[in-house]
């Protein structure tokens, strides 16, 4: 669905600008008119070369995060301690100042001192945190603001700490499931490169001196070794260029959407990634609604949290449907992305008025799915990969040493 940038005026003459998704420019105009907005300017966003803006934004945010790279566990501890100290009656400034004085991580210590100083100057907690986007993300800032507005900051901080713990645990489980297979693939590739470039040429020199005819399998292996040795630099260059091209493509909307679609459809790992995204979506949505954040504002924050273009697009479409008058479960169903279990729980939550708690249950369900999948993958994939690596190396070694089995005939031929 295309996007359109707009400039409008409301009934009070206030100018508004932003971006809206619609099937056509006429539909976009109707949506804005239905919200009592007088359209001044409306044009379609050109997405053919949309990588420059997001690319620069991502680079800027990446540099900021690299400068203030702080382990999530430190942030969890800070949030939990802040909630405890604030509930005990200490002021935010004094609480953060005290936590900063005890903080061992130098970068987080510097950030906390800056936050405490800004609060002393009169800023709210959310505004002080917003000055450090490389440390505190949009969700953290939005929930802090919701806690300030509702007067329930201590409870919100407790929920946020629990959420971050859950997120850290889920991320660690997904990484642990994927780290070993990736390591084994790179290890196998490295072993094959060493065999083809260094070891096999040594044997081929010996065989050529003997002057014997090599078995067909060994000839193929030697020819492959010679080709790889002569073209290794070129192959390495093309691999680096291909990785960079894919990375650039991933920064565009369409390219990122296509790559994330492939990731979600990858056997085994796709299901793991899908459950991880749904866990993050449900947990975040439940916390935001429970904190009193409006639905459309929650949806806007969710697009920045899910880290997947397929679900990001689905959430944006859901926002459009909700803005058009549909309820949340119907909006999710119409995107044809969210699974039936998630939609059913959302529908039940809307009917009972307990949407946030049911979303939290959905998050627990998908968290258990991730944990179970990681356990199964660890049990099955590790021995399979070890066996695969052993078989490939064994085949290469046998083929390399095959002429030795006919060493007597090779020596007679050389004489």
N, C-alpha and C positions, 0 to 999 in steps of 0.2 A: 504494500500500500504506500503510495507516494506521500511525501511530507510537503507542507506549505508554510512559508513564513508569513506572518500577518502583522498589520498595524491597525488597531481599532480604537474607537472611543466608546465609553459606556454612557449611560444616561446622565451621569454627572459631569461629563466632559473630560474624564480622566483617560489619558492615552495608555494603551496596553499593547505590548508586542510579545511575540513568541512564535512557537511552531506547533502546527496541528497536522494530524494524519487523517486523510480522507481518500475516498476512491477517485474523486475528481475535484477540480477547483470549484465547481458548482456546489458539490457536497460540503466542501470546506466552508464556503460562504454561508450555506444554510445552517451549519453547526454554529458558526459564530453569531449569526442572526438570532438563532434560538436562545442564545445566552444574552440577548439584548445588547449586542455589540454592533456598532456602526463600522463597517469595513472601510478603511481608508486605503489600504494597500494589501494585496494578496498575490503571492507568486510561488511557484513550485520550486522546491529546493533541487538544485542540480547535484545529483549524487555520482555523476560519472568521474569526477575528480575530487572526491570528498575526503581523500586520505590526508591532505595537507594539514587542515585544521585539527582533526583528531590526533594526527601523528605528532604535531607540535605540542598539543596539550598533554599527550601521553609522555613525551620526552620531558616536558617541564615537571610533571608530577613524579616521574621516575627519578629525576635528579633530586627533587625535594625529598622523596622517600629514601634515596640512597644516602643523602646527607644526614638524614635522621632515622637511619635504620635501627629499629628497636624491636626486640623479640616480642611476640604477642603475649607470651607468659608474663613479661614485665608489665605490660599494659593491663592485663587481667588483674594482677596483684594490686596495681595502683587503683584501679576502679573499685575493687572490693574493699580496700582499706579506706578509700575516700568515702564510700557509702557508710561504713562503720563509724568513722570519725564524725561525719556530718550528722548521723542519727544520734550520736552521743551529745550533741549540742555545740560542737565546735563550728566556727565559721568556715566557709569555703577557703578563704585566704589562709587562715591559720592551718587548716587541714592540709592543703596542698603544700604550704611552706614546710610543714613538719615532714611530709612524705618526701619532699625534695631533699631535705637535709639528710634523710636516711637512705636515699636512692644511690645504688652502687653504679648503675649504668650512666656514664657521663653525659651522653646525648639526651637521655630522658630527664636527667637531673637539670640540664640547662633549659629544656622545654618547660618543665614544671615551675622552675623559678620565674620564667617569663610569664607563664599563665598566672601565677600568684601575683606578680607585679602588675599585670593588666587588670586583675580583679581589684587590687588595691586602688587603682586609678579610676575605678567606677564601672568597668565593663562587667556584663553578665558572664557566667561560666561558659555558656555556649559561644558567645562572641570571642572570649579569650581563647577557647579551643580552636575556633575557626581560623585563627591566625597561624595555625600549624597543621595544614592539610596533609602534610607528609606523615604525620603521626596519628591524628584523629580524623577518621573518614567521615563522610556525609551522614551516615547512620548515627555515629557517636554524637555528632553535633546536634542532629535533629532530635534525638532522644533526650539529650541534655536540655534543649530548649523546651521540649514538651514537659519535662519534669519541672522546669522553672515556671511555666505557665500554669500547670495544674497544681503546683505546690506539693508535689509528691516526688521530689528529686531523689530522696534517699531510696525509695522503692524502685524507681527507674534505674538508678545506678546499680542496685543489686541485680535486677533483671539483665542489665547490660553486661555485668561481669559474668553472669551465668551463660549468657549468649556467647560471649567471647571465649569462654572455656569450651563450650560445645563446638564452636567454630574451629578452635585450635585443635581439638581432639579429632574432629572430622577431617580436617586438612591433613593432620598427621597420619591418619589411617589411610587416606587416599594416596598420600605420598609413599607410605610404606608398601602399599600394594603395587605401585608403579615403579618404585626405585629399583627393586631387584631385577625385574625383567629388562628394564632399560640398561642397567649395568651389565647384565649378561649379554645383551645384544652388542653393546659397544666392546665388551671383552672379546666376544667371538670375532667381531670385525677386526679388532686390533691383532688378534692371533693370526687371522687369515692374511692380513697385510704383511706381518712379519714372515709368515711361511712363504708367501708368494715373492716377496722382494729380496729376502736374505737367505732363507734356508734352501728353497728349491733351486735357485741358481747355483749354489755350492754343489749340490748333487748333480745338476745337469752338466757342470764342468767336468766332474769325474766321469760321468757316463760318456761324454763326447771323447774323452781321452781313450776310453776303452774301445771306442769305435763300434760298439754293438748296437743292434737295432733295439729300440726301446719298445715296451708294450704300448698299445694304443692309448690306454688310460694315462700312462705316464707322459706320453707325447702331448696329449691334450693339456695336462697339468703344466708341463714345461712351457708350452706355447702361451698359456694363460699367464704364467709368471712373467715371461718376456714382455707380453703386451702391457701388463700392469706396471712393470718396472719402467717401461718407456713412457707411459702415459700417466704416471702417478700424480705428478704436479698438475697436469691439466685436469685430471679427475677431481683432485682436491679443490682446484679453483672453481670448477663448475658446481661442486657441492656447496661451497661457500656462497656462490652467487645464487644458487637455487634457494638456499635457506633465507638469504636476505630478501629475495623476491617474494617468497611466501610470507615473510614477516611484514613486508610492506603491504602486501595484499590483505593481510589480517587486520590492518589498521583502517581499511575501507569498510563501509557498511556492508556492501554486497559480498566482498571477499571474506570479511570476518564471519558473516552469516553462513556462507558456504562451508568454511573451514569448521565452524562449530557444529554444523549439521553433520559433517563427516565424523567428527569426534563422537557425537551422540549415537551414531549408527555403527560405530566400531564394535565388533563382537566383544563381549565381556566388559572391556574397559568403558564402552559407551554406556552400558547400564549402570556401572559404578559411578560414572560422572553424572549421569542423569539423576540418580538418587541423591548424590551429594548436592546438586543444584536445588532439587526440590526440598531437601532438608533446610538449606539456607533460606530459600524463599519462604517456606511456611513459618520457620522460627522468626525471621525478621518481620514478616507481615503480622504475625500474632503479637509481637512485642509492640510494634508501632500502633496497632489498633488498640491494644490494651493501655497504651500510654495516652490515648486520646488524639493521636495524629489523624487528621482527615484522610479518607480513603484515597482520594486522588493524589494528595501529597505523599501518602505512603507508597502508592504505585510509582510515583516519580523517583522516590528514594530506592525502591526495589530494583529499578533498572540499573542503578549504579552498584548494586550489591551482588547480583547473581553471577556476574562474570561469564556470561554466555549470550551471544547475540541472538540465538533462537528464542530463548526465554525473554531476553530484553525486548525483542520485537513483540512477542506474545503479550507481555505486560503492558506495552504501549497501546496495543490494540484493545486490550481489556479496559484500559483507561478511557479510550474513545467510546467503547460500548457503555461503560458506566456513566460517562458524561451524557450519553444519549438517552439514559433512563433505565438501562438494564441493571439487574442486581449483579452482585459479584460472581456468584456461581455460574450464572448464564453467560456473563462476559467471558469467564474463563473457558467455558464449554465452546463458545463460538470461535475461539482461537484455534481449536483442534490441536493444541500442544499439551495441555495439562492432562494428566491421567485421570481416569474415572474416580479413583479413590479420593484424590485431592478435591475434585469437583463435588463429590457426594458429601464429604466432610464440610466443605464450605457451604453447601446448600443447607445441611442440617444446622450448622452454626447460625446461619441467617434466620432460620425458622425458630430456633430456640433462643436467639439473642446471645449466644455464647460463642461467637465466631472466633474470638482471640484464643479461647481455651482449646477449641477444636483444632485450630491451626497449630497450636502447640503440640497437640496429640499427633497430628500429621507429621510434624517435625520429628517427634520421637520415633514414629513408625519408620520414616526414611533413614533416620540415624541408625536404627537397629538393622535395617536392610544393608546399609553401608558396612557396618561392623561384620555382619554375617558374610557378605561378599568378600571382604578383605580376608577373613579367616579361611574361606574356601579357596580363594586365589593363592594364598600363602601355602596352603596344603597341597594344591595341585600343580601350580605353575612352577614352583621351585624345582621339584624333581624332574618335571618334563623338560625344563630348560637345561638342567644339568645333563640329562640324558642326551638332549639334542646337541649340546656343545661337545660332549664326549664322542658321539657318533660322527659328527663332521670332522673333528680332529683325527679320529681313528682312521676314517676313510682317506684323509689327506696323507697321513703317515704311511698307511699301507700302500697307497698308490705311489708314493715317493720311494719307498723301499722295495717295490715290486721287482725292479731289475736285479736286486741283490739275490733274489731267489734263483735267478738264472746266471749267477756270477761265473760259474764254471764255463758256460757257453760263451759268455761275454769275454772272458780272459782268452779262450782259445781263438775267438775271432780276432782279438787284438794282436795275438801272436802271428 
